[in-house]
Amino acid sequence: MEREEIAARYSQAFVKNDVSAVMKLMHPHAIFYDAYWGECSTGNELAKYLDDAFENDAHWYEQVGNLVITASGFVIRYLAFHKSDLRGKTPIYNGAEVFTMSKGLIKSISDHYCDPAAIELIEMSGLGNAQHLKNNVVPLGLSARASGRIKRRLAELAEMTDVFLDPTLTVTQLADHVDCSIMHLFHVLEEDKKTSFAEFVNECRARYATTLLLDGTGSNIRFDNVAEKAGFGSTSEFRDAFDATFGDGPEAYMERCGR
């Protein structure tokens, strides 16, 4: 089969969570490398790994951009959404899967978190090469000390606020501010704080917006101006985040605070 057909069949099988269909496309000695967890599966364990991943996954995925054909295979870029986000309004993260081929079958897959604005996908084709030479990869994990440092740094940045007021803030930029890897940042947000990157950023922006509301002058406050100054892309996005953070809209919040 051509790479385009392999890619299309893989995407269809993945969306359907069809392990058997995925395995039919895989080489007998295929390897799947998950860069987030630092896990590598091959042989008889691969089907079980995929089955467990499909069963426990809290996300759904949408392929974006064009298929990138490389010298050794192809690259698929995707967006991940929480299953409760049925319309796909708020991506949780960007990702890319890098495939290598052998004799018309998938020999290896490397699944990476990425920021497409900062990483050229054609360059990502080399990311998995070294990893696929290893079958035994120790699961990533985070020590309590490292996790605590990241959480403290996030709290400091939330107080500084200006980091989150940039409407173009990406997960890569936030990880740079925290001085940690993207995968460690996601781990702390999703596993420790039980939130997503987008939700955390919007909460910080909503809390900053309260200072603008309380500093304003009653009926003269324009919510579109508040939304823009707080880093939101629209007034509706501001209202949704405000309600999610405080359980009330901005009007009710101001009334409750005596404004």
N, C-alpha and C positions, 0 to 999 in steps of 0.2 A: 504493500500500500504506500501511496505517496504521503509525505509528511502532513500535508494539509488535511488529508482524509483521517490520518491517525489523530491529529489534533482535534478534529471535529468529533470523532467517535469518543475520544477521551473526555471531552467537555460534556457531551451528552450523558455519558455514563456517570460522570462525577455529579452532575446536577441531579440525576435520578438516584444517587447513592447506590449504584449497582456495582458491587464489588466484583462479581463474576465477569461483567462486561469489561471492567478495567483490567482485570487479570488476563483476559484474552489478548489484550494489546501489549502485554508485558513480555519481555524476554525471560526465559526460565531462570536466569541469574540476575534479574533486575534488582535494583536497589532504589529505595525511597529515602531521601534525607530531608528531615524537618529541621530547618535552621533555627526556628524559635526554641524548640525543646532540646535541640542538639541530639536528636534521636535518629538512628539509622536502622532500617528494616530490610530484610532480603529473604529469599528462599521461602520456606513454609510459613514464616512469621509475617510475611508481607500482607497476605490476604487477611489475616487476623488483625493486623495493625490497622488496615484500611477499614475493616468492618467495625472495629471499636471506635475509630475516628468518626465515621459516619453516624454511628449510633449516639455518640456523646457530643457531637458538634452543636454549638448554640448559634451558629451562623449560617447564612446562605451567601452564595457567591455569584458575581456577575462578571463575565469576561468583558474587558474594555480594550480599545485600541486594536490595531491590526496584529495578526500573527507574525512573529519575527522568525524568519528562517535563518539558521546559523550553519556553520560548516559541519557541525556534528549532530544537529537536531533542530529544535525550535524553542521559542519562548512564548509563553502565554501570560499576559498581565490580567489581573483581576481586582475587583473591589469586594470586600467582605462587609456584610450587614448583619445586624442582630436579627434573629428570626421574628421578633416582634415588629421590626421595621418592614412591614409588608411591601411598602411602596419604594423602598430603597432610597429614602430621603437623606439619611446620615450614614455615610460609610464609616466603619470602625477603623479599618486600615486598608492600605494598598498592599498588594502582593504580586509576586511573579513566580511562575514555575518554569524551571529550566530543564529541558528534556535532551537526552542524548539517545541516538538511535543505533541499532545494530541488526542487520539482516531484516529490515522492515518492521522491527519491533522496538518498543521502548526499553532501552537498557538502563537508564537511570533518570530519576526525577529529583531535582532540588527545589524545595519550596521555601521561598524567602519573603520576609517582610521588606518593603522597600518604599522609597519616595520617588515616584516616577519623574518628578520635577528635578530631582537631583541625580538620578542614576539613568544612564542610557541603557535600555534593555539589551541592545546588541552587545554591550560590555558585560552584561550579567551572565552571558553564556559560559564564561569562564569561572563563575563562582563555584559551581558544583564539582569541578574536575578533581580537586584535591580531596574533597570530602568523599567522593565515590570510591576512592581507593581504600577507605576505611570501613570495616564492617562493625567494629565495636566502638561506639561513641557514647561517652558517659552523659546521661541526661543532664541538661543545663542546671536547673534549680538556682536558688538564690539563698545565700546565708542570711540569717536574721540581721546580722550587722549591715550587710550590703543593702538589704531591703529597707532597713531603718534609715540609712543614710539617704536613699532616694526619696523616701517619704518626707524626711525633714527638709530636703532641698525643694521638693514640690511645695511644701507649706511656705517656705521662705519666698519662693517665686510668686505664690498666690498673694502674699502680702505686698509684694513689690508691684503687682498688677500690670505694669507696662508691657511685660512679656506677652500677656494674653490679649492685649488690646490690638495687636496686629491681626487684622482679619485674614491675612494670608499665612498665619502660623501653621507650620507642618509638624508632624510627629518627629521628623528628623531634627528640626530646629529646637524643639522642646528637649529632646534627648541631649543635644549639645549644651543647652543651658543647665541641664541636670548633671551633665558630665557622666552619662551612662550610655549603654548601647540601647538601640531601639527595642530589642527583644526583652531586655531587663525592665525598661520603662513599661512596656505592655504587660509584663508579668505583674509588676506592682499595681498597676491600675486595675487590671482585670481580676487578678487572683487575690490580692490583698485588699484593695479599696473597693472591689466589686463595682467598677464603673468602666467606661470606655474613654478613649482619648477625647472624642468629641464632647461627651457628657461632662468630663472634668473641666475642659476648657470653657464650655458654656456656663458651668456653675461659677467659675472664677469671674467670668465676665458679668454674670448676673449679680454677684455680690458687689462688684465694683459699681454697677449701675445703681445700686441702692444709695450710694454716696451722692450720685448726681441727682437722684430724685429728692433726697432729703435736703440737698443744698439749693435746690431750685425754688422757684417762686410759684407755688400753688398751681392755678389754672394756666399759667404761662408756660408750663413745662411741655415741650414737644417730645413725644416718645420716639419719633424718628431720629431726632438729634441725639437723644440718650442712647438709642440702639447703635448709632454710628460711632459715637465716642467710646462706647464700651466694646467695640470690635465686632459687633454683629453685622451680618450681611443684609439683614432686613428687619423691619419692625416685627413681623410675624415670628421670625426666628428669635428675636429678643423676648417676645411675649411667651413663646413656648418654653424657652429656657428659664425665664423668671418663674413661671408657674411650676415647672418641674423642680426648681430649687426651693421655692418658698411656699408652694401650695396655694398661691394666690396670684392674681394679675397685679400689675404695677399700681393700678388705681386703688385696689383694695389694700395693698401694702401701704400706700401713702395715707389712706384714711385711717388705717390702724395705727400708724405712727403719728397721727395728729397733724398731717399736712393738708 
